[in-house]
Amino acid sequence: MAAHLGEGQRAEKVGRGRLWMIFAGGLAVGGLGFVLFHFVIMDGYTNSLEMCISCHEMDGVYKEYQQSTHYKNPAGVRVVCASCHIPHGKGLVDYVDKLLDKVIVGGRHLYHHVVGTYPDQESFERSRYRLAQQVLENMRQRDSKECRQCHSYESMLFARQDRSAASKHERMMKEGNKTCVDCHSGIVHEEPKEPTAEGK
């Protein structure tokens, strides 16, 4: 049995449809605003040196960084924390990897800061070896992609390197069986010593 809609019922149905369109449009505009806010403002801030050193846990590693060639060098190029500790790349998959890393690793950092896991430098140092190993393993899994944003075998002047370094770099370029951090860890931050059985 087909019911005929009266003029008022039809107008009410059209009104509800318009409300849903306005609501959906508002969601779309809000979502676009959120994405633009993240890309333009938050992505830049979460890549900044100021953001990275804003927690007391970073005091010691920041001082080490200031003594490294990634902070001051003859070329005047300063590499900030995100350059090495955040995934890089040009494609969509790389960008998603970067965002996930910021959410997961950044969230973990924020959690430990808020709950006070490392209330002082001493407590941070006790966990430093384990934390450094996690960072190195992440970099190995990405084949030191962060290092390769600036350093590439193709751009190296092997003739200007000492013989041992040139030989190793040329071999790694051909064989590809190692990644940058296999030989070059402890460049920016002091390499923490592995804890002894008593120190664990």
C-alpha positions in Angstrom: 0.0 0.0 0.0 1.7 3.1 -1.2 1.3 6.1 1.0 1.2 9.5 -0.6 3.3 12.2 1.1 1.6 15.4 1.8 3.2 18.7 0.9 4.4 19.2 4.5 5.9 15.7 4.8 7.8 16.2 1.5 9.2 19.5 2.7 10.3 17.9 6.0 12.1 15.1 4.1 13.9 17.6 1.9 14.8 19.6 5.0 16.4 16.6 6.7 18.3 15.8 3.5 19.7 19.3 3.5 20.7 19.0 7.1 22.6 15.8 6.4 24.3 17.6 3.4 25.3 20.5 5.6 26.5 18.1 8.3 28.5 16.0 5.8 30.0 19.2 4.3 30.9 20.5 7.8 32.7 17.2 8.5 34.5 17.4 5.2 35.6 21.0 5.8 36.6 20.2 9.4 38.6 17.1 8.2 40.3 19.1 5.6 41.1 21.8 8.1 42.6 19.3 10.5 44.8 17.8 7.7 46.0 21.2 6.6 46.7 22.2 10.2 48.8 19.1 10.7 50.7 19.4 7.4 51.3 23.1 7.7 51.8 23.7 11.4 52.1 20.6 13.4 54.4 18.6 11.0 56.8 21.5 11.0 56.7 21.9 14.8 57.2 18.2 15.5 60.2 18.2 13.2 61.8 21.1 15.1 64.8 21.1 17.4 62.8 23.1 19.9 60.1 20.4 20.1 62.7 17.7 20.6 64.7 19.3 23.4 61.6 20.6 25.3 61.7 17.6 27.7 64.3 17.3 30.5 65.1 13.8 29.4 66.9 15.2 26.3 69.3 17.5 28.3 72.2 15.1 28.1 71.8 14.0 24.5 71.3 17.6 23.4 74.7 18.6 24.9 76.3 15.7 23.1 74.6 16.8 19.8 75.9 20.3 20.3 79.5 18.9 20.2 78.9 16.9 17.0 79.5 17.8 13.4 75.8 17.5 12.8 75.4 20.6 14.9 78.4 22.7 13.8 80.6 22.0 10.8 82.6 23.8 8.2 79.7 23.7 5.7 77.3 25.4 8.1 74.7 22.8 7.7 72.8 21.9 10.8 71.0 18.5 11.0 68.2 18.5 13.5 66.9 15.5 15.5 64.1 14.7 13.1 66.6 14.5 10.2 68.0 11.3 11.8 65.2 10.0 14.0 62.1 10.4 11.8 61.6 8.3 8.6 62.0 10.2 5.3 61.1 9.7 1.7 59.2 11.2 -1.1 56.3 8.8 -1.7 52.9 8.3 0.1 54.1 5.1 1.8 57.1 7.0 3.2 54.9 9.8 4.4 52.5 7.4 6.1 55.6 5.7 7.7 56.7 9.1 9.0 53.3 9.9 10.5 53.0 6.5 12.1 56.5 6.8 13.6 55.6 10.2 15.0 52.4 8.9 16.5 53.9 5.7 17.9 57.4 6.8 18.9 56.3 10.3 19.8 53.4 9.0 21.8 55.8 6.7 23.7 58.1 9.6 24.5 55.2 11.7 25.7 53.9 8.8 27.8 57.2 8.3 29.6 57.6 12.0 30.1 54.2 12.4 31.6 54.4 9.4 34.0 58.0 10.3 35.0 59.8 7.2 33.9 63.0 9.2 33.7 62.8 11.8 36.5 66.5 12.7 36.3 69.5 12.2 34.0 70.7 9.2 36.1 67.5 7.2 35.5 67.7 8.1 31.8 71.3 6.9 31.6 70.4 3.5 33.2 68.0 2.8 30.2 70.1 4.5 27.6 71.8 1.4 26.1 68.5 -0.3 25.6 67.0 2.9 24.1 70.0 3.4 21.8 69.7 -0.2 20.6 66.0 0.3 19.7 66.9 3.4 17.7 69.8 1.6 15.9 67.5 -1.3 15.1 64.8 1.0 13.6 67.5 2.6 11.5 68.8 -0.8 10.3 65.3 -1.9 9.3 65.0 1.3 7.2 68.5 0.7 5.8 69.7 4.0 7.3 67.4 5.8 5.0 67.6 8.9 7.2 71.4 9.0 6.8 71.1 8.6 3.0 69.0 11.7 2.7 72.3 13.6 3.0 75.0 11.0 2.5 75.1 8.9 -0.6 77.8 6.6 -2.1 77.3 8.2 -5.5 78.2 11.7 -4.1 81.3 10.5 -2.1 84.8 11.5 -3.2 86.5 8.3 -2.3 89.9 9.8 -3.2 89.5 12.3 -0.4 88.7 9.7 2.2 91.3 7.8 4.1 92.1 4.5 2.4 90.3 2.3 4.9 87.0 4.4 4.8 87.1 4.6 1.0 87.7 0.8 0.7 84.8 0.1 3.0 82.4 2.5 1.4 83.2 1.2 -2.1 82.7 -2.4 -0.9 79.4 -1.5 0.8 78.2 0.3 -2.3 78.8 -2.9 -4.4 77.7 -5.5 -1.8 75.0 -3.6 0.1 75.3 -6.0 3.0 75.6 -3.4 5.7 73.9 -0.1 6.5 75.4 3.2 7.7 74.8 2.7 11.4 76.6 -0.7 11.4 79.8 1.3 11.3 78.8 4.9 12.1 76.9 4.7 15.4 78.1 7.0 18.2 78.7 9.9 15.7 76.3 12.4 17.3 75.6 10.9 20.7 78.0 9.0 22.9 77.6 5.3 22.4 76.3 4.0 25.7 78.1 1.0 27.2 76.3 -2.3 27.4 75.2 -2.8 31.0 76.9 -5.5 33.0 74.9 -8.3 34.7 75.0 -6.3 38.0 73.9 -3.1 36.2 70.8 -4.5 34.5 
